Amino acid sequence: MFPWSPEFVWDATHVVFFGALYSVLAAVAGSLALAVWRARRDARDGRAAAIAWHGAFEELPRSARACRHQLTGEAPGRTCENGFDCRRCAEHPHLEALRPLTAAADGAEHVGFDLPLDRLYHRGHTWVQPERDGTVTVGLDDFARRLVGTPERVERPQPGTRLEVNGPAARLRAHGNEVRVLSPVDGTVLETRGEGADLTLRVDVGGFADLRYLLSGAEARAWALRELERLQRALGPGELGAALADGGELVDDVGATLPRDRYDALLGEMLLEP
């Protein structure tokens, strides 16, 4: 019986009951209002992409979250807990000190796909090449290019677009499947070049930015080999043969060899979009 009923009588039981009820409703309303305020604040401050990436990163399989120091042997079995952002990792400087000094890698590797070593690599299969003027050029690596083949559509960012690390840099439609390309840098798009999977972006990163979270040299090669192993596990023996040419070479258009539903799952797993 509620207060607006003619037979309702206020007594101690009703006072306690309705006091508790309205306290709960007020708490729920306050929580919803706080959540809305925080969401609007995060969107205003440009943190929406970082929050979305944090959730997506937690969903990645363990095999996709190998620490860079696991790749090169300084920390066997270690997985990343920082969204691949070594700038926020307290252990990174210590592990980096354990690495023997080696000459900077140059030239290119071929590990079933092309891996030029004159650039830096993001785990989402984009590369970054610092330019002399302090800007960087960003593009899809050869692994990703072979995954998507010739996209039916590419949504490229317009000049002036602000990019966030691990937020969307572009969107592709390949064999009927939509996929986001993750940005490897924070910065502002100055120019777009190329078509399809050959799209590149020139990005103002605010001078000579801290890019130590990206992979280079021997660790990039170790990561590339690990990615081929992940691809083999994701495809399974029945589909792997169709995606590889003679000598373990990735075919030019992996999507053309797979059923659409399998291809969609593969794009998400390999390009870090679970």
matplotlib code that plots the C-alpha trace (Angstrom):
import matplotlib.pyplot as plt

x = [0.0, 1.4, 0.9, -1.6, -4.0, -7.0, -6.4, -2.7, -1.7, 1.8, 3.4, 7.0, 7.1, 6.0, 8.5, 11.4, 10.3, 9.9, 13.0, 15.0, 13.3, 13.9, 17.5, 18.1, 16.4, 18.5, 21.7, 20.9, 20.0, 23.2, 25.3, 23.7, 24.2, 27.8, 28.4, 26.8, 29.0, 32.2, 31.4, 30.8, 34.0, 36.0, 34.6, 35.4, 38.9, 39.6, 39.9, 37.2, 39.5, 41.8, 39.0, 37.6, 41.1, 41.5, 38.4, 39.4, 42.9, 41.5, 39.6, 42.7, 43.9, 47.1, 49.0, 48.3, 49.5, 53.1, 55.5, 58.1, 60.7, 59.2, 59.7, 63.4, 64.0, 64.7, 61.4, 60.2, 56.4, 55.8, 52.6, 51.8, 49.4, 49.7, 48.0, 51.4, 52.3, 55.8, 55.8, 53.5, 55.4, 57.5, 59.5, 60.4, 63.6, 64.9, 64.1, 65.6, 68.9, 69.1, 69.2, 72.7, 73.8, 73.5, 74.0, 70.8, 69.1, 68.9, 67.6, 64.7, 63.6, 61.3, 59.5, 56.6, 55.9, 58.1, 59.4, 61.5, 63.6, 64.0, 60.7, 58.9, 55.9, 52.7, 51.1, 48.0, 50.2, 50.8, 54.3, 55.7, 58.5, 59.9, 60.6, 63.3, 60.8, 59.5, 56.4, 55.8, 54.4, 52.0, 50.9, 49.7, 52.4, 52.8, 51.1, 48.0, 48.0, 48.0, 45.2, 42.9, 43.9, 42.2, 39.6, 36.2, 36.2, 38.6, 37.4, 40.4, 40.7, 40.6, 43.4, 43.0, 41.7, 43.2, 44.5, 45.0, 47.3, 45.1, 42.1, 40.8, 43.1, 41.1, 38.3, 38.4, 35.8, 37.4, 35.4, 32.3, 33.9, 34.5, 37.7, 39.3, 43.0, 44.4, 46.5, 50.1, 50.7, 49.0, 48.9, 47.1, 46.6, 48.3, 47.9, 46.7, 48.3, 47.8, 44.8, 43.3, 45.7, 48.5, 47.0, 49.6, 49.1, 51.5, 50.9, 52.1, 53.1, 54.2, 57.9, 60.1, 57.7, 58.4, 57.8, 59.6, 56.4, 56.8, 58.8, 62.0, 64.9, 65.4, 62.3, 60.2, 61.5, 60.7, 57.2, 56.6, 57.6, 55.2, 52.4, 52.8, 52.5, 49.4, 48.0, 48.6, 46.8, 43.9, 43.5, 44.1, 45.7, 42.6, 42.6, 46.3, 47.3, 45.0, 46.5, 50.1, 51.9, 55.1, 57.8, 55.4, 54.7, 51.5, 49.2, 48.5, 44.8, 44.2, 40.5, 39.8, 40.8, 38.5, 34.7, 33.3, 32.6, 36.1, 37.7, 35.8, 37.1, 40.6, 40.7, 39.6, 42.2, 45.2, 44.5, 43.7, 40.0, 38.3]
y = [0.0, 3.4, 6.9, 8.0, 5.2, 6.3, 3.5, 4.3, 5.2, 6.4, 4.3, 3.4, 0.4, 2.6, 5.3, 2.8, 1.1, 4.2, 5.8, 2.8, 2.7, 6.4, 6.2, 3.3, 5.2, 8.4, 6.4, 4.8, 8.1, 9.7, 6.8, 7.2, 11.0, 10.5, 8.0, 10.3, 13.2, 11.1, 9.9, 13.4, 14.6, 11.8, 12.5, 16.2, 15.5, 13.1, 10.0, 8.0, 6.0, 5.2, 3.9, 1.8, 0.4, -0.6, -2.7, -4.3, -5.0, -7.0, -9.2, -10.1, -13.7, -14.1, -15.0, -11.5, -9.7, -10.9, -8.3, -7.0, -8.4, -11.8, -11.6, -11.0, -13.3, -10.9, -11.9, -15.3, -15.9, -12.2, -10.6, -6.9, -5.4, -1.8, -1.8, -2.1, 1.4, 0.9, 4.5, 3.5, 0.3, 0.6, -2.6, -1.5, 0.5, -2.4, -5.0, -2.7, -2.6, -6.4, -6.3, -6.6, -3.6, -4.3, -2.3, -0.7, -3.0, -1.8, -3.0, -5.4, -8.9, -11.3, -13.6, -14.7, -11.0, -8.0, -6.3, -3.2, -2.4, 1.3, 2.0, 1.3, -1.1, -1.1, -4.3, -3.6, -4.0, -0.4, 1.1, 4.6, 6.3, 9.5, 12.3, 14.9, 17.7, 16.0, 14.6, 10.9, 8.8, 6.0, 3.1, -0.5, -3.1, -5.9, -8.4, -6.3, -5.5, -9.2, -9.8, -7.1, -7.5, -4.8, -3.2, -2.3, 0.9, 3.0, 5.7, 7.9, 10.7, 14.2, 16.7, 18.2, 15.0, 14.2, 10.7, 8.8, 5.8, 2.7, 4.7, 4.5, 5.9, 4.6, 2.1, -0.5, -2.8, -6.0, -8.9, -7.5, -7.1, -3.9, -3.4, -0.4, 0.4, 1.4, 4.5, 3.9, 7.5, 10.5, 13.5, 15.5, 14.3, 16.7, 14.8, 11.5, 9.7, 6.6, 4.4, 1.2, -0.7, 1.5, 4.5, 6.5, 9.4, 12.2, 13.1, 16.0, 14.4, 17.7, 17.4, 14.5, 12.3, 9.5, 6.4, 3.9, 1.8, 0.8, -2.2, -1.9, -4.0, -7.5, -7.2, -6.3, -9.4, -11.6, -10.1, -10.7, -14.4, -14.6, -13.1, -15.8, -18.4, -16.7, -16.7, -20.4, -21.1, -18.9, -20.5, -24.1, -26.7, -26.9, -23.2, -22.4, -24.0, -21.8, -18.7, -19.6, -20.0, -22.0, -21.5, -20.2, -17.0, -15.3, -15.0, -11.5, -11.6, -13.9, -12.9, -14.3, -17.8, -17.9, -18.1, -14.7, -15.6, -17.0, -14.0, -11.6, -13.3, -13.5, -9.7, -8.9, -11.2, -10.3, -6.5, -6.4, -5.6, -8.5]
z = [0.0, -1.0, 0.5, -2.2, -1.3, 0.8, 3.3, 3.9, 7.4, 8.3, 11.0, 12.0, 9.6, 6.6, 7.6, 7.7, 4.5, 2.4, 3.9, 2.7, -0.7, -1.5, -0.3, -2.7, -5.6, -4.8, -4.7, -8.1, -9.6, -8.3, -9.7, -13.1, -13.1, -12.1, -14.9, -17.5, -16.2, -16.4, -19.9, -21.1, -19.4, -20.9, -24.4, -24.0, -22.8, -25.7, -23.5, -25.1, -27.3, -24.5, -22.4, -25.3, -25.9, -22.3, -22.5, -25.8, -24.5, -21.6, -24.1, -26.1, -25.8, -23.8, -26.9, -28.3, -25.1, -25.0, -23.4, -25.8, -23.4, -23.7, -27.4, -27.1, -24.1, -21.2, -19.5, -20.7, -20.1, -19.3, -20.6, -21.0, -18.5, -19.8, -23.2, -24.9, -23.6, -22.2, -21.1, -18.2, -17.2, -14.1, -15.1, -18.6, -17.8, -15.7, -18.3, -21.0, -19.0, -19.2, -23.0, -24.5, -26.6, -30.3, -33.5, -34.8, -37.4, -40.9, -44.3, -44.4, -43.3, -45.0, -42.7, -44.9, -45.5, -45.9, -42.7, -43.4, -40.4, -41.1, -39.2, -35.9, -35.5, -33.6, -32.4, -34.5, -37.6, -38.5, -39.0, -38.0, -39.8, -38.1, -40.6, -40.3, -39.7, -36.5, -38.1, -38.7, -41.5, -40.7, -42.8, -42.7, -42.5, -45.1, -42.8, -42.5, -46.3, -47.1, -44.6, -46.1, -49.8, -51.8, -49.6, -51.0, -49.0, -46.9, -44.5, -44.1, -41.5, -42.7, -42.2, -38.7, -37.2, -33.8, -33.4, -30.1, -29.6, -30.0, -31.1, -34.7, -37.4, -40.4, -41.2, -43.9, -45.5, -46.9, -48.2, -46.6, -43.2, -41.3, -39.4, -37.6, -38.1, -34.7, -34.5, -33.5, -32.3, -30.7, -33.0, -35.7, -39.3, -41.7, -44.9, -46.4, -49.3, -51.3, -51.9, -50.4, -48.2, -49.4, -47.5, -45.4, -43.1, -42.3, -38.6, -36.4, -33.1, -31.5, -32.3, -31.6, -29.6, -27.2, -29.3, -27.1, -26.9, -30.5, -31.7, -33.8, -35.0, -33.5, -31.3, -34.4, -36.2, -33.1, -32.9, -36.6, -36.3, -33.3, -35.3, -38.0, -35.2, -33.9, -37.5, -37.8, -34.5, -35.5, -38.9, -38.0, -40.3, -42.6, -43.5, -43.1, -46.4, -48.3, -46.7, -47.4, -50.7, -51.2, -48.6, -45.9, -47.8, -47.0, -50.0, -51.3, -50.1, -47.2, -47.0, -50.5, -49.2, -46.1, -45.4, -44.4, -40.8, -40.2, -41.9, -39.7, -36.5, -38.0, -38.7, -35.2, -33.6, -35.7, -35.9, -32.1, -32.4, -30.4]

ax = plt.figure().add_subplot(projection="3d")
ax.plot(x, y, z, "-o")
ax.set_aspect("equal")
plt.show()
